[in-house]
Amino acid sequence: MLDLEVVPERSLGNEQWEFALGMPLAQAISILQKHCRIIKNVQVLYSEQTPLSHDLILNLTQDGIKLLFDATNQRLKVIEVYDLSKVKLKYCGVHFNSQAIAPTIEQIDQSFGATHPGVYNAAEQLFHLNFRGLSFSFQLDSWNEAPKYEPNFAMGLASLQIPHGAMVKRMHIYTGNNLQETRAPAMPLACFLGNIFAECVNVLRDRAGALGLKLRLLTAGCGPGGMADSKVRSIERRIYFGDSCQDVLGALGSPHKVFFKSEDKMKIHSPSPHKQVPSKCNDYFFNYFTLGVDILFDSTTHLVKKFVLHTNFPGHYNFNIYHRCDFKIPLVIKKGADSQTEDCILTTYNKWDQIQELLGHPMEKPVVLHRSSSANNTNPFGSTFCFGLQRMIFEVMQNNHIASVTLYGAPRTATKAPPETSSSSH
């Protein structure tokens, strides 16, 4: 049985690890994987068709704990303990819930002190006792007790009368004073762990197409006093097609991984695949997992020739490998026959049908992308579809959301390195 410390408005954890509000989804999953012998039977709950409309939940079924992540920014928003019999809980080092200590209203009052009167929810038949960043829900013993706790009873003073010996049914840790209105806080310093994260990624474009990326990055920089003076710093970096490997390293630092392409599975879709001379060495990617970005370099020139932006939607084969890239792609759309134009922006959250309304329908049928870890494995999430429009390839999931966007630079001139078709894939 887990023995965990409750820190209101901040975290739930022990000396080895903690789930902190604002923590990225990937870090929480990393904790669960590292301690899989202790924390077992974890469920990932999400909406398959409308993943942005519901929180993404990690349900620790064996321990009675749910971690609720904001569907958009994928940071931890609420920690819920829904079965207190499966876990030991303490506050300031002193247990208020264990096999020997029942979490009654009297015990909560003794451990946490006074707060505002409890609020009765008739629909749930629960009393909610709220502290800042922490709430306890108490179960009524029977329907018979419910009427006298209606809010209008005795000029509202009934909310003071939480039944003697009432037991906590659920506990929530969150930010602020209102559980219903809470939002995931900014990522805490302890979660940076020497990494940089992308607050947003803007695609730089001209009339012809993409030129590069402008990234607003977050990093935890240490001042002269070490960790005591640490604070989150925001910095801006720009990377363009044709930048050198050294340019990218100078702007973003070392990648998490360097991946060499072993084969070009999209080569068959190029105009003259048989005429392409096999390369003696392979193009390679810089994988920046915490930015949600891959950068492809030409094996001969070592210059940037492709960017891949990942949305990290649940239900995709690569889910949880990358953090979500919150990108914005500016577009100029022609309206009518009089050459009027309109500015608009594509984002991580646009669906494929919305994108087609703006850019038009692709001329060619999509390329179907099958992914599996080996030839004998099946992909439980199914195939995705790749559509090419305006030097961009959109990988579309079966729920109409975008899994990734691949950006290509302008075609190379004859004086530069040999051209590569714009339909190659990572």
Secondary structure, 3 states (H helix, E strand, C coil): CEEEEEECCCEEECCCCEEECCCEHHHHHHHHHHCCCCCCCEEEECCCCCCCCCCEEEEECCCCEEEEECCCCCEEEEEEECCHHHEEEEECCEEEECCCCCCEHHHHHHHHCCCCCCEEECCCCEEEEEECCEEEEEECCCHHHCHHHCCCHHHHHHHHCCCCCCEEEEEEECCCCCCCCCCCCCCCHHHCCCCCEEEEEEEEECCCCEEEEEEEEEEEEEECCEEEEEEEEEEEEEEECCCEHHHHHHHHCCCCEEEECCCCCCHHHCCCHHHCCCCCCCCEEEEECCCCEEEEECCCCCEEEEEEEECCCCCCCCCCCCCCCCEEEEEEEEECCCCEEEEEEEECCCEHHHHHHHHCCCCCCCEEECCCCCCCCCCCCCCEEEEEECCEEEEECCCCEEEEEEEECCCCCCCCCCCCCCCCCC
